[in-house]
Amino acid sequence: MTSPVTQTPAASPEDAVAHFAARLTFEADCWDTHEAMKEGVQDFVLLDVRSPSLYRRSHIPGAINLPHGKLIASKLSQWPSDILFVVYCAGPHCNGANKAALRLAKLGRPTKELIGGMTGWADEGFAYFAGDEPGHVDDVE
């Protein structure tokens, strides 16, 4: 008798390597993002792609608000064409980050989704910033 876990066999180690390596090219972890910002090694742009009112209420420190529906080439021109954009929305129950990442990719911009978004940030115990300005991780720690 097999369990529901093993009823479908696991992928081969080679397929697992390809799968998990690929996931890392599409996703950024909240902990890694926080540490990079805290250490001042922010070689990416963190975009909160929710509405301005939700951003104002609370957002990840250092994030810039640019709703996914407003992502157009002219709004991105202030950043180098090869800069990585890390996008987030409310969390796993929201697909705003997926929509933003798709738009950015179609515009030829490198992008990753912040795993878990606001929910993932909270799960790690990290603080939020409120207001219209991005703030910085050190402002709330």
C-alpha positions as CSV (number, residue, x, y, z in Angstrom):
1,M,0.0,0.0,0.0
2,T,1.3,3.5,-0.9
3,S,0.6,6.8,0.6
4,P,-0.8,9.8,-1.3
5,V,2.7,11.2,-1.0
6,T,4.4,8.4,-2.9
7,Q,1.5,7.4,-5.2
8,T,3.0,9.6,-7.8
9,P,6.7,8.9,-8.0
10,A,9.2,11.7,-7.4
11,A,11.0,13.2,-10.4
12,S,14.4,11.9,-11.3
13,P,17.3,13.7,-9.5
14,E,18.2,15.3,-12.9
15,D,14.7,16.6,-13.4
16,A,14.6,17.8,-9.8
17,V,17.8,19.8,-10.3
18,A,16.5,21.4,-13.4
19,H,13.1,22.2,-11.8
20,F,14.5,23.7,-8.5
21,A,17.3,25.6,-10.3
22,A,14.7,27.1,-12.6
23,R,12.5,28.2,-9.7
24,L,15.4,30.1,-8.2
25,T,15.6,32.2,-11.4
26,F,11.9,33.2,-11.0
27,E,11.6,33.8,-7.3
28,A,13.3,35.7,-4.5
29,D,13.0,34.8,-0.9
30,C,11.8,37.3,1.8
31,W,14.8,36.6,4.1
32,D,17.4,37.0,1.3
33,T,15.7,40.2,0.2
34,H,15.6,41.6,3.7
35,E,19.3,40.7,4.4
36,A,20.4,42.3,1.1
37,M,18.6,45.5,1.9
38,K,19.8,45.5,5.5
39,E,23.4,45.0,4.4
40,G,23.1,47.8,1.8
41,V,23.6,45.4,-1.1
42,Q,20.4,46.2,-3.0
43,D,21.3,45.5,-6.6
44,F,17.6,45.2,-7.5
45,V,14.5,47.4,-7.4
46,L,11.8,46.2,-5.0
47,L,8.4,47.0,-6.5
48,D,5.1,46.9,-4.5
49,V,2.6,46.4,-7.3
50,R,-0.5,46.9,-5.2
51,S,-2.7,50.1,-5.2
52,P,-1.3,53.3,-3.8
53,S,-3.8,53.2,-0.9
54,L,-2.6,49.7,0.2
55,Y,1.0,50.8,-0.2
56,R,0.3,53.9,2.0
57,R,-1.2,51.8,4.7
58,S,1.8,49.5,4.9
59,H,4.6,48.2,2.6
60,I,7.9,46.5,2.7
61,P,10.6,49.1,3.7
62,G,12.5,50.2,0.6
63,A,9.8,49.2,-1.8
64,I,8.6,51.6,-4.6
65,N,4.9,51.6,-5.4
66,L,4.1,51.0,-9.1
67,P,0.8,49.2,-9.5
68,H,1.0,46.3,-12.0
69,G,-1.5,48.0,-14.3
70,K,0.8,51.0,-14.6
71,L,4.0,49.2,-15.6
72,I,4.9,50.7,-18.9
73,A,8.3,51.3,-20.5
74,S,8.3,55.1,-19.9
75,K,7.9,54.5,-16.1
76,L,10.8,52.1,-16.0
77,S,13.2,54.3,-18.0
78,Q,14.7,55.8,-14.8
79,W,16.4,52.4,-14.1
80,P,19.1,50.7,-16.2
81,S,17.7,48.1,-18.6
82,D,19.5,45.3,-16.9
83,I,18.4,46.0,-13.3
84,L,16.5,43.2,-11.6
85,F,12.9,44.0,-10.5
86,V,11.6,42.0,-7.5
87,V,7.8,42.4,-7.4
88,Y,5.3,41.6,-4.7
89,C,1.7,42.0,-3.9
90,A,-0.5,41.0,-0.9
91,G,0.6,37.3,-0.8
92,P,0.0,33.9,-2.2
93,H,-3.8,34.6,-2.6
94,C,-3.0,37.5,-5.0
95,N,-1.8,37.3,-8.5
96,G,-0.8,40.9,-8.9
97,A,2.9,40.0,-8.6
98,N,2.5,37.4,-11.4
99,K,0.8,40.1,-13.6
100,A,3.6,42.5,-12.9
101,A,6.4,40.0,-13.6
102,L,4.7,39.1,-16.9
103,R,4.5,42.8,-17.9
104,L,8.1,43.4,-16.9
105,A,9.3,40.3,-18.9
106,K,7.3,41.4,-21.9
107,L,9.1,44.8,-21.7
108,G,12.4,43.0,-21.7
109,R,13.2,43.6,-18.0
110,P,14.7,41.0,-15.7
111,T,12.2,40.1,-12.9
112,K,11.6,37.8,-10.0
113,E,8.6,37.4,-7.7
114,L,9.1,37.9,-4.0
115,I,7.8,34.6,-2.6
116,G,4.8,35.2,-0.3
117,G,4.6,39.0,-0.8
118,M,3.3,40.9,2.2
119,T,2.2,37.7,3.9
120,G,5.6,36.1,3.5
121,W,7.3,39.2,4.9
122,A,5.1,39.1,7.9
123,D,5.7,35.3,8.4
124,E,9.4,36.1,8.7
125,G,8.6,38.6,11.4
126,F,9.9,41.6,9.5
127,A,8.3,45.0,10.1
128,Y,6.5,47.2,7.6
129,F,6.7,50.9,6.8
130,A,3.7,53.2,6.3
131,G,3.2,56.3,4.2
132,D,3.9,57.4,0.7
133,E,7.7,57.1,0.9
134,P,9.7,53.9,0.5
135,G,11.5,54.1,3.8
136,H,14.4,51.7,4.6
137,V,14.7,48.5,6.5
138,D,16.7,50.3,9.2
139,D,13.8,52.7,9.7
140,V,11.6,50.0,11.3
141,E,14.0,47.4,12.7
